[in-house]
C-alpha cells in the first residue's frame, strides 16, 4: 500500500493511470487466487492457515480499492481510498459468502462483510454531505468500541431447537418459530459443534475488525486534529483517555488469550500516539516536558498490574473487579460525546445554524 500511495502521487496522469492498472491487475490476480484457496478447501487441515488466507483476501481487497482510488481525483485521497477499500472488501465477502460452506469461515466472512459495509456507508455519507473526514474517523472509533462491547449479543443466535422441547410440543402442534419437525430427536454434540464454531469465528473476526476499525479512526483523528479549537482539544483528550481505559480494562472480561493480547496492544498503540501528539492536544506541554506524562503513564500502568495480580480471591478481588468494571462502563459512556467534540461536531452544528 505504501508502493501505491507514494509513487503514484508524483507521476504524470498517463503514467499514473498505467501504474494503477498494472498494480490493480496484480492485486486482482492475487485476490482471485486466495479466494479460490478459501473456497476449494485446499487448506482445510489447519484453521490457523485458513484464517490467515482469509486475512490475505482482506488485504488484497484493500490494495485493490486503494489502487482504484488512485485513478479518481478527490480532495481527500485518504478518505476516498478508505471508502474504495471497504467497498472492495464488502463485494469480495459477498462473493465468498455465496461459495463458502465451512461454518467457521462462513461466520468470519459474514462478520467482516457487515463491518466493512457499515464503514463504507458511513464514509459514503461523509462524501455525500461534504463533511470533514474527522466525522468519518469519529464514527469508526465509536463503531469499533461499541461493536466490541455488543459483540457477544450480535453474533450469538440460539436456534429454536435448543429451546423447544420437541416431544411435548409435538403433541400440542405448537413451536416457537417455523414448521414442526417430523422426527423429533435429542441434540447431539455434532449439532452444537457446528453452531458454536460459527459463533466463535464470528466473535473473533468481529473483535479483531472492530479493534482495527477503532485504531484506524483514531489515527485519522490524530492526523486531522484542529489544535486551534478548545472543544476539539478537550474532546480529543477525553477520547484518548476513554479509548485507552476501555482497551486496557475490557480484556479482563475475556478468557481468550488472543483477544486479551490484541486489545492491550491496541491500547498501548493509542497511548503512544496520544503521547506523540500531546503538544497539539495540550499546547502548554512542550517536547521537553513529555517526560512527566510518560512517567505518569508508567505509574498508572504499574498500579494496574499490581491491581490485577492482587485479584487472587476474597473481598479485595471483588472490589477491584467492580472498580475495573465501573471504569470500563464509564469509558464507554464518555466515548461517544468525546468523539462528537473531537470530530468538530459542535462547530458543524453552529455553522449549520
C-alpha positions in Angstrom: 0.0 0.0 0.0 3.0 2.3 0.5 4.1 1.4 -3.0 0.7 2.5 -4.2 0.3 5.8 -2.4 3.7 7.5 -2.8 5.0 6.7 -6.3 1.6 7.4 -7.9 1.3 10.9 -6.4 4.3 12.2 -8.3 3.7 10.6 -11.7 2.1 12.2 -14.8 -1.5 11.4 -15.4 -0.8 8.9 -18.2 1.9 7.1 -16.3 -0.2 7.2 -13.1 -3.1 5.5 -14.9 -0.9 2.8 -16.4 0.8 2.2 -13.0 -2.6 1.9 -11.3 -3.9 -0.5 -13.9 -0.8 -2.7 -13.7 -0.8 -2.8 -9.9 -4.5 -3.3 -9.9 -4.2 -6.3 -12.1 -1.6 -7.8 -9.8 -3.9 -7.3 -6.8 -6.9 -8.8 -8.7 -4.9 -11.9 -9.6 -3.8 -12.4 -6.0 -7.3 -11.8 -4.8 -8.8 -14.4 -7.1 -6.1 -16.9 -6.2 -6.6 -16.5 -2.5 -10.4 -16.7 -2.9 -10.0 -20.0 -4.7 -7.8 -21.3 -1.9 -10.5 -20.4 0.6 -13.4 -21.9 -1.4 -11.8 -25.2 -2.6 -10.8 -26.4 0.9 -7.2 -26.8 -0.2 -6.1 -25.7 3.3 -8.8 -27.4 5.3 -6.4 -29.2 7.6 -5.3 -26.2 9.6 -7.7 -23.5 10.8 -4.9 -21.0 11.5 -3.8 -21.2 7.9 -7.4 -20.8 6.8 -7.9 -17.6 8.8 -4.5 -16.4 7.6 -5.6 -16.9 4.0 -8.8 -15.1 4.8 -6.8 -12.2 6.2 -4.9 -12.1 2.9 -8.1 -11.8 1.0 -9.0 -8.7 3.1 -5.6 -7.2 2.5 -5.7 -7.8 -1.3 -9.2 -6.3 -1.4 -7.8 -3.2 0.5 -5.0 -2.9 -2.0 -7.3 -3.2 -5.0 -9.6 -0.5 -3.6 -6.7 1.9 -2.9 -5.4 1.3 -6.5 -8.8 2.2 -7.8 -8.9 5.3 -5.7 -5.6 6.5 -7.3 -7.4 6.8 -10.6 -10.0 9.2 -9.2 -9.3 12.9 -8.4 -10.6 13.8 -4.9 -9.9 16.5 -2.3 -9.2 13.8 0.4 -7.4 10.9 -1.2 -7.0 9.0 2.1 -10.8 9.1 2.8 -11.5 8.1 -0.8 -9.0 5.2 -0.5 -10.7 4.0 2.7 -14.1 4.2 1.0 -13.0 2.2 -2.0 -11.1 -0.3 0.1 -14.2 -1.0 2.3 -16.3 -1.3 -0.8 -14.0 -3.9 -2.4 -13.9 -5.9 0.9 -17.7 -5.9 1.0 -18.0 -7.0 -2.6 -15.4 -9.8 -2.2 -17.0 -11.0 1.0 -20.4 -11.1 -0.7 -18.9 -13.5 -3.3 -17.3 -15.6 -0.6 -20.5 -15.9 1.4 -22.2 -17.5 -1.5 -19.4 -20.0 -2.1 -18.2 -21.0 1.4 -19.6 -24.0 3.2 -17.3 -24.3 6.2 -19.2 -22.9 9.2 -16.2 -21.2 10.8 -15.1 -19.5 7.6 -18.7 -18.5 6.8 -19.1 -16.9 10.2 -15.9 -14.9 10.0 -16.6 -13.7 6.4 -20.1 -12.6 7.3 -18.9 -10.5 10.2 -16.1 -8.9 8.1 -18.7 -8.2 5.4 -21.0 -6.5 7.9 -18.4 -4.2 9.4 -16.9 -3.3 6.0 -20.4 -2.4 4.8 -21.0 -0.2 7.8 -17.7 1.7 7.4 -18.4 2.1 3.7 -21.8 3.5 4.3 -20.5 6.0 6.9 -17.7 7.2 4.7 -20.0 7.5 1.7 -22.4 9.7 3.8 -19.4 11.9 4.6 -18.6 12.2 0.9 -22.3 12.8 0.0 -22.8 15.7 2.5 -19.3 17.1 2.1 -18.5 16.6 5.8 -14.9 16.7 7.2 -13.0 13.4 7.3 -12.9 13.7 11.1 -16.6 12.8 11.2 -15.9 9.5 9.5 -13.0 8.9 11.8 -15.1 9.5 14.9 -17.8 7.2 13.5 -15.2 4.5 13.1 -13.9 4.8 16.6 -17.4 4.7 18.0 -18.3 1.7 15.8 -15.2 -0.2 16.9 -15.7 0.3 20.6 -19.4 -0.3 20.7 -19.0 -3.2 18.3 -16.6 -4.9 20.8 -19.0 -4.1 23.7 -22.0 -5.6 21.9 -20.3 -8.4 20.0 -21.5 -11.3 22.2 -25.1 -10.2 21.7 -24.6 -9.6 18.0 -23.0 -12.9 16.9 -24.7 -15.5 19.2 -28.0 -16.7 17.7 -29.7 -19.5 19.6 -31.6 -21.8 17.3 -35.1 -22.9 18.3 -34.1 -26.5 18.5 -32.0 -25.6 21.6 -35.0 -24.1 23.4 -38.1 -26.1 22.4 -38.9 -29.5 24.0 -39.9 -31.2 20.8 -41.7 -34.2 22.3 -44.0 -32.0 24.4 -44.8 -29.6 21.6 -45.2 -32.3 19.0 -48.4 -33.4 20.8 -49.8 -29.8 21.0 -48.7 -28.9 17.5 -47.0 -25.7 18.6 -43.5 -24.4 18.3 -41.7 -21.0 18.7 -40.9 -20.4 15.0 -41.1 -22.4 11.8 -42.5 -25.7 10.9 -42.7 -28.6 13.4 -40.2 -31.3 12.5 -41.5 -34.7 11.6 -38.8 -36.7 13.5 -38.0 -35.4 17.0 -34.6 -36.3 18.5 -32.3 -35.2 21.2 -29.5 -32.8 20.3 -26.1 -34.3 19.7 -22.6 -32.8 20.2 -22.2 -32.5 16.4 -25.3 -30.2 16.2 -23.9 -27.9 18.8 -20.3 -28.0 17.5 -21.3 -26.6 14.1 -23.1 -23.7 15.5 -20.5 -22.9 18.2 -17.8 -23.0 15.5 -19.7 -20.3 13.5 -20.4 -18.2 16.7 -16.7 -18.3 17.8 -15.4 -17.4 14.4 -17.8 -14.5 14.1 -16.8 -13.3 17.6 -13.0 -13.5 16.8 -13.4 -11.8 13.4 -15.7 -9.2 14.8 -13.5 -8.3 17.8 -10.4 -8.1 15.5 -12.0 -5.9 12.9 -13.7 -3.7 15.5 -10.3 -3.1 17.2 -8.6 -2.3 13.9 -11.5 0.0 13.0 -11.2 1.9 16.3 -7.4 2.3 15.9 -7.7 3.4 12.3 -10.3 6.0 13.2 -8.1 7.3 16.0 -5.2 7.6 13.6 -7.4 9.7 11.2 -8.5 11.9 14.1 -4.9 12.5 15.2 -4.0 13.4 11.6 -6.8 15.9 11.2 -6.9 17.4 14.7 -7.6 21.1 14.9 -5.4 22.5 17.6 -7.0 25.9 17.4 -10.4 24.8 18.8 -10.5 24.3 22.6 -13.6 22.0 22.4 -11.8 19.8 19.8 -8.7 19.5 22.0 -10.8 18.7 25.1 -12.8 16.1 23.2 -9.6 14.6 21.8 -8.1 14.3 25.3 -11.3 12.7 26.7 -11.5 10.3 23.7 -7.9 9.3 24.1 -8.3 8.5 27.9 -11.6 6.7 27.3 -10.2 4.6 24.5 -7.1 3.6 26.4 -9.0 2.7 29.5 -11.5 0.7 27.5 -8.9 -1.2 25.6 -6.8 -2.0 28.7 -9.7 -2.9 31.1 -12.1 -4.7 28.7 -9.8 -7.7 28.3 -10.3 -8.6 32.0 -13.7 -10.0 31.0 -12.3 -12.3 28.3 -10.9 -15.8 28.8 -9.2 -15.9 25.4 -5.5 -15.1 25.2 -5.6 -13.7 21.6 -8.4 -11.2 22.4 -6.7 -10.0 25.6 -3.3 -9.5 24.0 -4.7 -7.8 20.9 -6.8 -5.3 22.8 -4.0 -4.5 25.2 -1.5 -3.9 22.3 -4.1 -1.7 20.6 -4.4 0.3 23.9 -0.6 0.7 24.0 -0.6 1.9 20.4 -3.3 4.5 21.2 -1.3 5.6 24.2 1.9 6.1 22.2 0.1 8.1 19.5 -1.5 10.3 22.2 1.8 10.9 23.8 3.4 11.8 20.4 0.6 14.3 19.7 0.4 15.7 23.2 1.7 19.1 22.1 -1.3 19.6 19.8 -3.9 18.5 22.3 -2.3 20.4 25.2 -0.3 23.4 23.7 1.2 24.2 27.1 3.1 20.9 27.0 6.4 21.1 25.1 8.6 18.3 23.9 10.9 18.9 26.8 8.1 18.3 29.3 7.0 15.0 27.8 8.9 13.1 30.5 6.2 13.8 33.1 3.2 12.4 31.1 5.3 9.4 30.3 6.2 8.8 33.9 2.5 9.2 34.9 1.5 6.6 32.4 4.2 4.2 33.7 2.9 4.7 37.3 -0.7 4.1 36.3 0.4 1.0 34.3 2.2 -0.4 37.3 -0.8 0.3 39.5 -3.0 -1.6 37.1 -0.6 -4.6 37.0 -0.5 -4.7 40.8 -4.3 -4.5 41.0 -4.7 -7.3 38.5 -2.2 -9.5 40.4 -3.9 -8.7 43.7 -7.2 -10.3 42.4 -6.5 -13.7 44.0 -9.7 -14.1 45.9 -11.8 -12.6 48.7 -13.1 -9.1 49.2 -10.3 -7.2 47.5 -10.7 -9.3 44.4 -14.4 -8.4 44.2 -13.8 -4.8 45.0 -11.0 -4.3 42.4 -13.1 -6.2 39.8 -16.0 -3.9 40.4 -13.8 -0.8 40.1 -12.5 -2.1 36.8 -16.0 -2.8 35.5 -17.1 0.7 36.6 -14.2 2.4 34.8 -14.8 0.3 31.7 -18.5 1.3 31.6 -17.6 4.9 32.3 -15.2 5.0 29.4 -17.9 3.6 27.1 -20.3 6.3 28.2 -17.8 9.1 27.8 -16.5 7.9 24.4 -19.5 8.9 22.2 -19.8 12.6 23.4 -16.0 13.0 23.4 -15.8 11.6 19.8 -18.5 14.1 18.8 -16.5 17.0 20.1 -13.2 15.7 18.8 -14.6 15.5 15.3 -15.7 19.1 15.5 -19.4 18.3 15.8 -20.2 21.4 17.8 -18.6 23.7 15.1 -20.6 21.8 12.4 -23.8 22.4 14.3 -23.0 26.0 14.9 -22.1 26.5 11.2 -25.3 24.8 10.1 -27.4 27.1 12.3 
